[in-house]
Amino acid sequence: MENTDIPKFDNSNKKFTEKKKYNKKLGKKLRKEREHQGKTQEEWSECFGVDPRNYRRYENGNTKIPYRILVYLHKTCNVDLNSFICDD
């Protein structure tokens, strides 16, 4: 008889780790672009319509950056999204 209460190993931890690394990489690029524009975290959080604490989480890589923010960067700051989201 198979015990269905025991979760099966599915490598999800590896996927989680890869996502965290990717979020951190994007966060660094976001910070670099903000600094290049000469803006503070508070100024950009206001532009994006997010709480400054959430914005800091984006830059620190603790939270995934919403697509609407990436689109905003492309449209208002002329950021090339291909270079922004692709590996270096």
C-alpha positions in Angstrom: 0.0 0.0 0.0 1.4 3.4 -1.0 1.5 6.2 1.6 0.1 9.4 -0.2 1.0 11.6 2.8 4.7 11.5 2.0 5.6 14.1 -0.6 7.7 12.9 -3.5 11.0 14.5 -4.3 10.6 16.6 -7.4 13.6 18.9 -7.5 11.4 21.9 -6.7 14.1 23.2 -4.3 16.5 23.5 -7.2 13.9 25.5 -9.2 13.3 27.7 -6.2 17.1 28.4 -5.9 17.4 29.2 -9.6 14.4 31.7 -9.3 16.1 33.4 -6.3 19.3 33.8 -8.2 17.5 35.2 -11.2 15.5 37.6 -9.0 18.8 38.8 -7.4 20.4 39.3 -10.8 17.4 41.4 -12.0 17.4 43.3 -8.7 21.0 44.3 -9.2 20.2 45.5 -12.8 17.3 47.4 -11.5 19.4 49.1 -8.8 22.1 49.9 -11.4 19.6 51.5 -13.8 18.0 53.5 -11.0 21.4 54.8 -9.9 22.3 55.6 -13.5 19.1 57.7 -13.7 20.2 59.5 -10.5 17.0 58.5 -8.6 16.4 57.3 -5.1 14.5 54.1 -4.2 11.6 56.3 -2.9 11.4 58.2 -6.1 11.2 55.1 -8.2 8.8 53.4 -5.9 6.5 56.4 -6.3 6.8 56.3 -10.1 6.0 52.6 -10.1 3.1 53.0 -7.7 4.5 50.6 -5.1 5.3 50.8 -1.4 9.0 51.7 -0.9 9.5 48.5 1.2 8.3 46.4 -1.8 10.6 48.3 -4.1 13.6 47.5 -1.9 12.6 43.9 -2.0 12.8 44.0 -5.8 16.3 45.5 -5.7 17.4 43.0 -3.1 16.0 40.1 -5.1 13.7 39.0 -2.4 10.6 39.6 -4.5 10.0 39.0 -8.2 9.8 42.3 -10.2 6.4 42.6 -11.8 6.2 42.7 -15.5 4.4 46.1 -15.5 7.5 47.6 -13.9 9.8 46.2 -16.6 7.5 47.5 -19.2 7.5 50.9 -17.5 11.3 50.9 -17.5 11.3 50.2 -21.2 8.8 52.8 -22.1 9.9 55.7 -19.9 13.7 55.1 -19.4 14.4 53.5 -22.8 15.8 50.4 -21.1 16.4 47.5 -23.5 14.5 44.6 -21.9 16.4 42.0 -23.8 19.6 43.0 -22.2 17.9 43.6 -18.9 16.3 40.2 -18.5 18.8 38.0 -20.3 22.0 36.6 -18.8 25.1 38.6 -19.2 
